[in-house]
Amino acid sequence: MSSNDGLNCPFSASLFPPTAAPTAAPADTPIEAHDCDTHNNPIQVMRFDGNDQYSVRELDVITGVYKELYELDWWDDHVNAAALYEAADGSYYPFASFGGYLCKFDADHKICFDTALVHA
């Protein structure tokens, strides 16, 4: 693996204690929420097995094997600092730095804040 970043659903395996919520997300968007009921193991955003394309993969904590959930085939630059944001309705949305901008994303596209991150 040449590049990867990760995220996980809260309370899925008591991996981390709760933390303060991040700042408010962008306005309602057509981004699909992450399905924590189905995919509750740690999630990695990574370039897998030397592939130049980033993909989102779920780690099976028993076997150590990554299962691809989807490719980010609509993006060809650097991805960093992936995390899940809990919306007011209890849904979880993946966010990451895409080329230095904080973006909400799913399998099909991303929606970013207008201002670049200071430290990307």
N, CA, C and O atoms as a GROMACS GRO file, in nm:
protein
  480
    1MET      N    1   0.085  -0.118   0.000
    1MET     CA    2   0.000   0.000   0.000
    1MET      C    3   0.089   0.123   0.000
    1MET      O    4   0.179   0.136   0.083
    2SER      N    5   0.062   0.213  -0.093
    2SER     CA    6   0.143   0.334  -0.099
    2SER      C    7   0.076   0.451  -0.032
    2SER      O    8   0.143   0.547   0.007
    3SER      N    9  -0.055   0.447  -0.017
    3SER     CA   10  -0.126   0.558   0.045
    3SER      C   11  -0.258   0.507   0.099
    3SER      O   12  -0.329   0.434   0.030
    4ASN      N   13  -0.293   0.547   0.223
    4ASN     CA   14  -0.422   0.506   0.279
    4ASN      C   15  -0.463   0.600   0.390
    4ASN      O   16  -0.380   0.672   0.446
    5ASP      N   17  -0.588   0.598   0.422
    5ASP     CA   18  -0.644   0.673   0.534
    5ASP      C   19  -0.766   0.596   0.580
    5ASP      O   20  -0.821   0.517   0.504
    6GLY      N   21  -0.811   0.617   0.704
    6GLY     CA   22  -0.918   0.533   0.755
    6GLY      C   23  -1.024   0.606   0.833
    6GLY      O   24  -1.007   0.722   0.871
    7LEU      N   25  -1.135   0.535   0.858
    7LEU     CA   26  -1.247   0.585   0.937
    7LEU      C   27  -1.321   0.466   0.993
    7LEU      O   28  -1.303   0.355   0.944
    8ASN      N   29  -1.403   0.487   1.093
    8ASN     CA   30  -1.484   0.378   1.148
    8ASN      C   31  -1.613   0.432   1.206
    8ASN      O   32  -1.621   0.549   1.245
    9CYS      N   33  -1.713   0.346   1.213
    9CYS     CA   34  -1.841   0.382   1.273
    9CYS      C   35  -1.823   0.386   1.425
    9CYS      O   36  -1.752   0.302   1.481
   10PRO      N   37  -1.886   0.481   1.491
   10PRO     CA   38  -1.872   0.486   1.636
   10PRO      C   39  -1.942   0.367   1.701
   10PRO      O   40  -2.043   0.317   1.652
   11PHE      N   41  -1.887   0.325   1.811
   11PHE     CA   42  -1.943   0.217   1.892
   11PHE      C   43  -1.945   0.082   1.822
   11PHE      O   44  -2.003  -0.013   1.876
   12SER      N   45  -1.883   0.070   1.701
   12SER     CA   46  -1.888  -0.057   1.628
   12SER      C   47  -1.809  -0.165   1.700
   12SER      O   48  -1.852  -0.280   1.704
   13ALA      N   49  -1.696  -0.129   1.755
   13ALA     CA   50  -1.617  -0.227   1.829
   13ALA      C   51  -1.550  -0.162   1.949
   13ALA      O   52  -1.450  -0.212   2.000
   14SER      N   53  -1.607  -0.050   1.993
   14SER     CA   54  -1.550   0.027   2.104
   14SER      C   55  -1.402   0.056   2.080
   14SER      O   56  -1.320   0.048   2.171
   15LEU      N   57  -1.370   0.091   1.954
   15LEU     CA   58  -1.232   0.118   1.917
   15LEU      C   59  -1.181   0.247   1.979
   15LEU      O   60  -1.064   0.255   2.018
   16PHE      N   61  -1.267   0.348   1.988
   16PHE     CA   62  -1.225   0.478   2.037
   16PHE      C   63  -1.334   0.538   2.124
   16PHE      O   64  -1.453   0.516   2.100
   17PRO      N   65  -1.295   0.614   2.226
   17PRO     CA   66  -1.398   0.683   2.307
   17PRO      C   67  -1.461   0.795   2.226
   17PRO      O   68  -1.400   0.844   2.132
   18PRO      N   69  -1.583   0.837   2.261
   18PRO     CA   70  -1.649   0.947   2.189
   18PRO      C   71  -1.567   1.075   2.198
   18PRO      O   72  -1.498   1.100   2.297
   19THR      N   73  -1.577   1.158   2.093
   19THR     CA   74  -1.506   1.286   2.089
   19THR      C   75  -1.606   1.396   2.056
   19THR      O   76  -1.719   1.368   2.018
   20ALA      N   77  -1.563   1.520   2.072
   20ALA     CA   78  -1.648   1.634   2.038
   20ALA      C   79  -1.678   1.632   1.889
   20ALA      O   80  -1.592   1.596   1.809
   21ALA      N   81  -1.798   1.670   1.851
   21ALA     CA   82  -1.839   1.671   1.710
   21ALA      C   83  -1.765   1.781   1.634
   21ALA      O   84  -1.734   1.885   1.692
   22PRO      N   85  -1.737   1.759   1.505
   22PRO     CA   86  -1.671   1.863   1.425
   22PRO      C   87  -1.768   1.977   1.394
   22PRO      O   88  -1.885   1.973   1.431
   23THR      N   89  -1.718   2.078   1.326
   23THR     CA   90  -1.803   2.190   1.287
   23THR      C   91  -1.913   2.142   1.193
   23THR      O   92  -1.907   2.030   1.141
   24ALA      N   93  -2.012   2.224   1.173
   24ALA     CA   94  -2.129   2.188   1.092
   24ALA      C   95  -2.089   2.148   0.951
   24ALA      O   96  -1.995   2.203   0.893
   25ALA      N   97  -2.160   2.052   0.896
   25ALA     CA   98  -2.138   2.005   0.760
   25ALA      C   99  -2.199   2.103   0.661
   25ALA      O  100  -2.281   2.187   0.698
   26PRO      N  101  -2.159   2.093   0.534
   26PRO     CA  102  -2.224   2.178   0.433
   26PRO      C  103  -2.374   2.150   0.430
   26PRO      O  104  -2.421   2.052   0.487
   27ALA      N  105  -2.448   2.236   0.364
   27ALA     CA  106  -2.593   2.222   0.353
   27ALA      C  107  -2.630   2.084   0.298
   27ALA      O  108  -2.546   2.014   0.241
   28ASP      N  109  -2.756   2.047   0.316
   28ASP     CA  110  -2.803   1.917   0.268
   28ASP      C  111  -2.756   1.891   0.125
   28ASP      O  112  -2.761   1.979   0.039
   29THR      N  113  -2.710   1.771   0.103
   29THR     CA  114  -2.654   1.734  -0.027
   29THR      C  115  -2.704   1.596  -0.067
   29THR      O  116  -2.759   1.523   0.016
   30PRO      N  117  -2.686   1.560  -0.192
   30PRO     CA  118  -2.728   1.428  -0.236
   30PRO      C  119  -2.625   1.319  -0.207
   30PRO      O  120  -2.629   1.213  -0.269
   31ILE      N  121  -2.533   1.344  -0.117
   31ILE     CA  122  -2.434   1.243  -0.081
   31ILE      C  123  -2.502   1.133   0.000
   31ILE      O  124  -2.581   1.161   0.090
   32GLU      N  125  -2.473   1.009  -0.034
   32GLU     CA  126  -2.532   0.895   0.035
   32GLU      C  127  -2.461   0.871   0.168
   32GLU      O  128  -2.338   0.875   0.174
   33ALA      N  129  -2.537   0.846   0.273
   33ALA     CA  130  -2.480   0.818   0.405
   33ALA      C  131  -2.408   0.683   0.404
   33ALA      O  132  -2.441   0.594   0.326
   34HIS      N  133  -2.308   0.670   0.492
   34HIS     CA  134  -2.240   0.542   0.511
   34HIS      C  135  -2.332   0.450   0.591
   34HIS      O  136  -2.393   0.493   0.689
   35ASP      N  137  -2.343   0.326   0.549
   35ASP     CA  138  -2.431   0.229   0.614
   35ASP      C  139  -2.356   0.159   0.728
   35ASP      O  140  -2.294   0.055   0.707
   36CYS      N  141  -2.363   0.216   0.848
   36CYS     CA  142  -2.294   0.159   0.964
   36CYS      C  143  -2.354   0.027   1.010
   36CYS      O  144  -2.285  -0.052   1.075
   37ASP      N  145  -2.480   0.002   0.980
   37ASP     CA  146  -2.541  -0.127   1.018
   37ASP      C  147  -2.479  -0.241   0.939
   37ASP      O  148  -2.458  -0.350   0.994
   38THR      N  149  -2.451  -0.218   0.812
   38THR     CA  150  -2.394  -0.321   0.726
   38THR      C  151  -2.241  -0.321   0.729
   38THR      O  152  -2.179  -0.427   0.726
   39HIS      N  153  -2.181  -0.203   0.735
   39HIS     CA  154  -2.034  -0.189   0.728
   39HIS      C  155  -1.984  -0.121   0.855
   39HIS      O  156  -1.955  -0.001   0.855
   40ASN      N  157  -1.975  -0.200   0.965
   40ASN     CA  158  -1.938  -0.141   1.094
   40ASN      C  159  -1.795  -0.171   1.137
   40ASN      O  160  -1.756  -0.134   1.247
   41ASN      N  161  -1.717  -0.238   1.052
   41ASN     CA  162  -1.575  -0.258   1.080
   41ASN      C  163  -1.498  -0.135   1.035
   41ASN      O  164  -1.554  -0.050   0.965
   42PRO      N  165  -1.370  -0.123   1.073
   42PRO     CA  166  -1.291  -0.008   1.027
   42PRO      C  167  -1.289   0.001   0.874
   42PRO      O  168  -1.281  -0.099   0.804
   43ILE      N  169  -1.296   0.125   0.826
   43ILE     CA  170  -1.297   0.154   0.684
   43ILE      C  171  -1.169   0.229   0.649
   43ILE      O  172  -1.128   0.318   0.722
   44GLN      N  173  -1.108   0.194   0.538
   44GLN     CA  174  -0.987   0.262   0.490
   44GLN      C  175  -1.014   0.321   0.352
   44GLN      O  176  -1.077   0.259   0.267
   45VAL      N  177  -0.964   0.442   0.332
   45VAL     CA  178  -0.958   0.503   0.199
   45VAL      C  179  -0.814   0.484   0.156
   45VAL      O  180  -0.723   0.541   0.217
   46MET      N  181  -0.790   0.404   0.052
   46MET     CA  182  -0.654   0.365   0.020
   46MET      C  183  -0.632   0.335  -0.128
   46MET      O  184  -0.726   0.311  -0.204
   47ARG      N  185  -0.507   0.338  -0.164
   47ARG     CA  186  -0.462   0.282  -0.291
   47ARG      C  187  -0.418   0.140  -0.256
   47ARG      O  188  -0.322   0.123  -0.180
   48PHE      N  189  -0.485   0.041  -0.310
   48PHE     CA  190  -0.466  -0.097  -0.268
   48PHE      C  191  -0.384  -0.176  -0.370
   48PHE      O  192  -0.407  -0.164  -0.490
   49ASP      N  193  -0.290  -0.254  -0.322
   49ASP     CA  194  -0.206  -0.341  -0.406
   49ASP      C  195  -0.141  -0.268  -0.523
   49ASP      O  196  -0.139  -0.319  -0.635
   50GLY      N  197  -0.088  -0.149  -0.496
   50GLY     CA  198  -0.017  -0.075  -0.600
   50GLY      C  199  -0.105  -0.006  -0.702
   50GLY      O  200  -0.055   0.052  -0.798
   51ASN      N  201  -0.236  -0.010  -0.683
   51ASN     CA  202  -0.329   0.054  -0.775
   51ASN      C  203  -0.318   0.206  -0.761
   51ASN      O  204  -0.304   0.256  -0.650
   52ASP      N  205  -0.323   0.279  -0.871
   52ASP     CA  206  -0.319   0.425  -0.868
   52ASP      C  207  -0.453   0.485  -0.825
   52ASP      O  208  -0.460   0.602  -0.787
   53GLN      N  209  -0.558   0.406  -0.832
   53GLN     CA  210  -0.694   0.452  -0.801
   53GLN      C  211  -0.724   0.430  -0.653
   53GLN      O  212  -0.699   0.321  -0.600
   54TYR      N  213  -0.777   0.533  -0.585
   54TYR     CA  214  -0.821   0.515  -0.446
   54TYR      C  215  -0.948   0.431  -0.442
   54TYR      O  216  -1.030   0.436  -0.534
   55SER      N  217  -0.962   0.355  -0.335
   55SER     CA  218  -1.086   0.281  -0.311
   55SER      C  219  -1.119   0.291  -0.163
   55SER      O  220  -1.033   0.321  -0.080
   56VAL      N  221  -1.245   0.264  -0.131
   56VAL     CA  222  -1.292   0.261   0.007
   56VAL      C  223  -1.312   0.114   0.041
   56VAL      O  224  -1.386   0.043  -0.027
   57ARG      N  225  -1.244   0.068   0.147
   57ARG     CA  226  -1.244  -0.074   0.181
   57ARG      C  227  -1.273  -0.095   0.329
   57ARG      O  228  -1.236  -0.013   0.413
   58GLU      N  229  -1.340  -0.206   0.358
   58GLU     CA  230  -1.372  -0.243   0.496
   58GLU      C  231  -1.276  -0.353   0.540
   58GLU      O  232  -1.255  -0.451   0.469
   59LEU      N  233  -1.218  -0.335   0.659
   59LEU     CA  234  -1.126  -0.434   0.714
   59LEU      C  235  -1.203  -0.537   0.796
   59LEU      O  236  -1.275  -0.502   0.889
   60ASP      N  237  -1.186  -0.664   0.761
   60ASP     CA  238  -1.238  -0.772   0.844
   60ASP      C  239  -1.138  -0.789   0.958
   60ASP      O  240  -1.027  -0.837   0.936
   61VAL      N  241  -1.176  -0.750   1.080
   61VAL     CA  242  -1.083  -0.751   1.192
   61VAL      C  243  -1.045  -0.892   1.237
   61VAL      O  244  -0.947  -0.909   1.310
   62ILE      N  245  -1.119  -0.992   1.196
   62ILE     CA  246  -1.085  -1.131   1.229
   62ILE      C  247  -0.981  -1.187   1.132
   62ILE      O  248  -0.882  -1.247   1.175
   63THR      N  249  -1.002  -1.166   1.002
   63THR     CA  250  -0.912  -1.223   0.902
   63THR      C  251  -0.801  -1.128   0.857
   63THR      O  252  -0.699  -1.173   0.804
   64GLY      N  253  -0.820  -0.998   0.879
   64GLY     CA  254  -0.722  -0.900   0.831
   64GLY      C  255  -0.733  -0.870   0.684
   64GLY      O  256  -0.645  -0.806   0.626
   65VAL      N  257  -0.841  -0.916   0.621
   65VAL     CA  258  -0.862  -0.897   0.477
   65VAL      C  259  -0.949  -0.774   0.452
   65VAL      O  260  -1.050  -0.753   0.520
   66TYR      N  261  -0.909  -0.694   0.353
   66TYR     CA  262  -0.988  -0.577   0.312
   66TYR      C  263  -1.086  -0.615   0.202
   66TYR      O  264  -1.049  -0.683   0.106
   67LYS      N  265  -1.212  -0.572   0.215
   67LYS     CA  266  -1.314  -0.592   0.113
   67LYS      C  267  -1.346  -0.456   0.052
   67LYS      O  268  -1.378  -0.361   0.124
   68GLU      N  269  -1.338  -0.445  -0.080
   68GLU     CA  270  -1.368  -0.319  -0.147
   68GLU      C  271  -1.517  -0.288  -0.139
   68GLU      O  272  -1.601  -0.371  -0.172
   69LEU      N  273  -1.549  -0.166  -0.093
   69LEU     CA  274  -1.687  -0.120  -0.092
   69LEU      C  275  -1.716  -0.042  -0.220
   69LEU      O  276  -1.822  -0.060  -0.281
   70TYR      N  277  -1.622   0.044  -0.260
   70TYR     CA  278  -1.634   0.116  -0.388
   70TYR      C  279  -1.502   0.184  -0.422
   70TYR      O  280  -1.420   0.211  -0.335
   71GLU      N  281  -1.484   0.211  -0.551
   71GLU     CA  282  -1.368   0.286  -0.599
   71GLU      C  283  -1.404   0.433  -0.607
   71GLU      O  284  -1.518   0.469  -0.633
   72LEU      N  285  -1.306   0.517  -0.585
   72LEU     CA  286  -1.322   0.661  -0.605
   72LEU      C  287  -1.271   0.693  -0.746
   72LEU      O  288  -1.177   0.770  -0.763
   73ASP      N  289  -1.335   0.632  -0.846
   73ASP     CA  290  -1.289   0.643  -0.985
   73ASP      C  291  -1.314   0.781  -1.045
   73ASP      O  292  -1.272   0.808  -1.157
   74TRP      N  293  -1.382   0.866  -0.972
   74TRP     CA  294  -1.407   1.003  -1.016
   74TRP      C  295  -1.301   1.100  -0.963
   74TRP      O  296  -1.312   1.220  -0.985
   75TRP      N  297  -1.197   1.048  -0.894
   75TRP     CA  298  -1.094   1.132  -0.834
   75TRP      C  299  -0.955   1.077  -0.867
   75TRP      O  300  -0.933   0.957  -0.857
   76ASP      N  301  -0.862   1.166  -0.906
   76ASP     CA  302  -0.728   1.117  -0.941
   76ASP      C  303  -0.616   1.193  -0.870
   76ASP      O  304  -0.502   1.193  -0.918
   77ASP      N  305  -0.645   1.256  -0.757
   77ASP     CA  306  -0.544   1.328  -0.680
   77ASP      C  307  -0.539   1.267  -0.539
   77ASP      O  308  -0.597   1.162  -0.515
   78HIS      N  309  -0.470   1.334  -0.447
   78HIS     CA  310  -0.448   1.282  -0.312
   78HIS      C  311  -0.572   1.291  -0.223
   78HIS      O  312  -0.646   1.390  -0.229
   79VAL      N  313  -0.594   1.188  -0.141
   79VAL     CA  314  -0.700   1.185  -0.041
   79VAL      C  315  -0.634   1.166   0.095
   79VAL      O  316  -0.541   1.086   0.109
   80ASN      N  317  -0.682   1.240   0.197
   80ASN     CA  318  -0.621   1.233   0.329
   80ASN      C  319  -0.726   1.261   0.437
   80ASN      O  320  -0.831   1.319   0.409
   81ALA      N  321  -0.696   1.220   0.560
   81ALA     CA  322  -0.772   1.256   0.679
   81ALA      C  323  -0.920   1.219   0.671
   81ALA      O  324  -1.006   1.304   0.695
   82ALA      N  325  -0.951   1.095   0.638
   82ALA     CA  326  -1.090   1.049   0.628
   82ALA      C  327  -1.150   1.029   0.766
   82ALA      O  328  -1.082   0.986   0.860
   83ALA      N  329  -1.279   1.061   0.778
   83ALA     CA  330  -1.352   1.045   0.904
   83ALA      C  331  -1.501   1.041   0.875
   83ALA      O  332  -1.545   1.074   0.765
   84LEU      N  333  -1.579   1.000   0.974
   84LEU     CA  334  -1.725   1.002   0.964
   84LEU      C  335  -1.781   1.116   1.049
   84LEU      O  336  -1.734   1.141   1.160
   85TYR      N  337  -1.881   1.183   0.995
   85TYR     CA  338  -1.951   1.291   1.064
   85TYR      C  339  -2.094   1.244   1.093
   85TYR      O  340  -2.162   1.195   1.003
   86GLU      N  341  -2.138   1.260   1.218
   86GLU     CA  342  -2.275   1.222   1.254
   86GLU      C  343  -2.366   1.342   1.232
   86GLU      O  344  -2.352   1.445   1.298
   87ALA      N  345  -2.460   1.329   1.139
   87ALA     CA  346  -2.557   1.434   1.110
   87ALA      C  347  -2.665   1.436   1.219
   87ALA      O  348  -2.675   1.343   1.299
   88ALA      N  349  -2.744   1.542   1.221
   88ALA     CA  350  -2.849   1.559   1.322
   88ALA      C  351  -2.949   1.444   1.321
   88ALA      O  352  -3.008   1.412   1.424
   89ASP      N  353  -2.969   1.381   1.204
   89ASP     CA  354  -3.066   1.270   1.194
   89ASP      C  355  -3.006   1.135   1.233
   89ASP      O  356  -3.074   1.033   1.222
   90GLY      N  357  -2.879   1.134   1.278
   90GLY     CA  358  -2.815   1.009   1.318
   90GLY      C  359  -2.745   0.936   1.206
   90GLY      O  360  -2.685   0.831   1.230
   91SER      N  361  -2.750   0.988   1.084
   91SER     CA  362  -2.678   0.929   0.971
   91SER      C  363  -2.531   0.966   0.980
   91SER      O  364  -2.496   1.068   1.039
   92TYR      N  365  -2.445   0.883   0.921
   92TYR     CA  366  -2.301   0.907   0.921
   92TYR      C  367  -2.254   0.930   0.778
   92TYR      O  368  -2.284   0.851   0.688
   93TYR      N  369  -2.178   1.038   0.759
   93TYR     CA  370  -2.129   1.075   0.627
   93TYR      C  371  -1.977   1.078   0.626
   93TYR      O  372  -1.916   1.136   0.715
   94PRO      N  373  -1.916   1.015   0.524
   94PRO     CA  374  -1.770   1.022   0.515
   94PRO      C  375  -1.724   1.159   0.466
   94PRO      O  376  -1.783   1.217   0.374
   95PHE      N  377  -1.619   1.208   0.529
   95PHE     CA  378  -1.551   1.332   0.490
   95PHE      C  379  -1.404   1.299   0.474
   95PHE      O  380  -1.353   1.207   0.538
   96ALA      N  381  -1.334   1.374   0.389
   96ALA     CA  382  -1.189   1.360   0.375
   96ALA      C  383  -1.136   1.485   0.307
   96ALA      O  384  -1.211   1.565   0.252
   97SER      N  385  -1.006   1.500   0.312
   97SER     CA  386  -0.939   1.606   0.237
   97SER      C  387  -0.911   1.554   0.097
   97SER      O  388  -0.837   1.457   0.078
   98PHE      N  389  -0.971   1.619  -0.002
   98PHE     CA  390  -0.948   1.587  -0.142
   98PHE      C  391  -0.872   1.704  -0.202
   98PHE      O  392  -0.928   1.812  -0.222
   99GLY      N  393  -0.743   1.682  -0.232
   99GLY     CA  394  -0.662   1.788  -0.290
   99GLY      C  395  -0.657   1.914  -0.205
   99GLY      O  396  -0.644   2.024  -0.257
  100GLY      N  397  -0.666   1.897  -0.073
  100GLY     CA  398  -0.657   2.010   0.017
  100GLY      C  399  -0.788   2.078   0.052
  100GLY      O  400  -0.788   2.183   0.116
  101TYR      N  401  -0.900   2.020   0.012
  101TYR     CA  402  -1.033   2.074   0.045
  101TYR      C  403  -1.111   1.970   0.124
  101TYR      O  404  -1.108   1.852   0.090
  102LEU      N  405  -1.181   2.012   0.229
  102LEU     CA  406  -1.263   1.921   0.307
  102LEU      C  407  -1.391   1.891   0.230
  102LEU      O  408  -1.466   1.982   0.194
  103CYS      N  409  -1.416   1.761   0.206
  103CYS     CA  410  -1.528   1.721   0.122
  103CYS      C  411  -1.606   1.607   0.185
  103CYS      O  412  -1.550   1.518   0.250
  104LYS      N  413  -1.735   1.611   0.166
  104LYS     CA  414  -1.827   1.503   0.196
  104LYS      C  415  -1.831   1.419   0.069
  104LYS      O  416  -1.838   1.474  -0.040
  105PHE      N  417  -1.828   1.284   0.082
  105PHE     CA  418  -1.820   1.203  -0.040
  105PHE      C  419  -1.894   1.071  -0.026
  105PHE      O  420  -1.926   1.026   0.084
  106ASP      N  421  -1.922   1.011  -0.141
  106ASP     CA  422  -1.977   0.876  -0.148
  106ASP      C  423  -1.918   0.807  -0.270
  106ASP      O  424  -1.818   0.854  -0.324
  107ALA      N  425  -1.977   0.698  -0.313
  107ALA     CA  426  -1.924   0.621  -0.426
  107ALA      C  427  -1.928   0.698  -0.558
  107ALA      O  428  -1.852   0.667  -0.649
  108ASP      N  429  -2.016   0.797  -0.568
  108ASP     CA  430  -2.038   0.863  -0.696
  108ASP      C  431  -1.973   1.000  -0.712
  108ASP      O  432  -1.939   1.039  -0.824
  109HIS      N  433  -1.955   1.075  -0.602
  109HIS     CA  434  -1.902   1.211  -0.615
  109HIS      C  435  -1.869   1.271  -0.478
  109HIS      O  436  -1.883   1.206  -0.375
  110LYS      N  437  -1.824   1.396  -0.480
  110LYS     CA  438  -1.791   1.468  -0.359
  110LYS      C  439  -1.850   1.608  -0.365
  110LYS      O  440  -1.876   1.661  -0.473
  111ILE      N  441  -1.872   1.666  -0.248
  111ILE     CA  442  -1.914   1.806  -0.236
  111ILE      C  443  -1.823   1.868  -0.130
  111ILE      O  444  -1.814   1.818  -0.018
  112CYS      N  445  -1.755   1.978  -0.167
  112CYS     CA  446  -1.649   2.034  -0.083
  112CYS      C  447  -1.685   2.173  -0.031
  112CYS      O  448  -1.763   2.246  -0.091
  113PHE      N  449  -1.624   2.206   0.085
  113PHE     CA  450  -1.627   2.344   0.133
  113PHE      C  451  -1.547   2.429   0.034
  113PHE      O  452  -1.457   2.378  -0.034
  114ASP      N  453  -1.580   2.558   0.024
  114ASP     CA  454  -1.516   2.647  -0.072
  114ASP      C  455  -1.374   2.685  -0.036
  114ASP      O  456  -1.294   2.714  -0.125
  115THR      N  457  -1.340   2.686   0.090
  115THR     CA  458  -1.209   2.730   0.136
  115THR      C  459  -1.115   2.611   0.153
  115THR      O  460  -1.153   2.509   0.210
  116ALA      N  461  -0.992   2.626   0.104
  116ALA     CA  462  -0.894   2.520   0.119
  116ALA      C  463  -0.854   2.504   0.265
  116ALA      O  464  -0.858   2.600   0.342
  117LEU      N  465  -0.816   2.383   0.303
  117LEU     CA  466  -0.766   2.357   0.439
  117LEU      C  467  -0.630   2.423   0.455
  117LEU      O  468  -0.552   2.429   0.360
  118VAL      N  469  -0.601   2.471   0.573
  118VAL     CA  470  -0.473   2.536   0.599
  118VAL      C  471  -0.360   2.433   0.594
  118VAL      O  472  -0.255   2.458   0.535
  119HIS      N  473  -0.382   2.317   0.657
  119HIS     CA  474  -0.283   2.209   0.659
  119HIS      C  475  -0.346   2.087   0.597
  119HIS      O  476  -0.421   2.015   0.663
  120ALA      N  477  -0.317   2.061   0.471
  120ALA     CA  478  -0.382   1.951   0.400
  120ALA      C  479  -0.294   1.828   0.396
  120ALA      O  480  -0.333   1.726   0.341
   0.00000   0.00000   0.00000
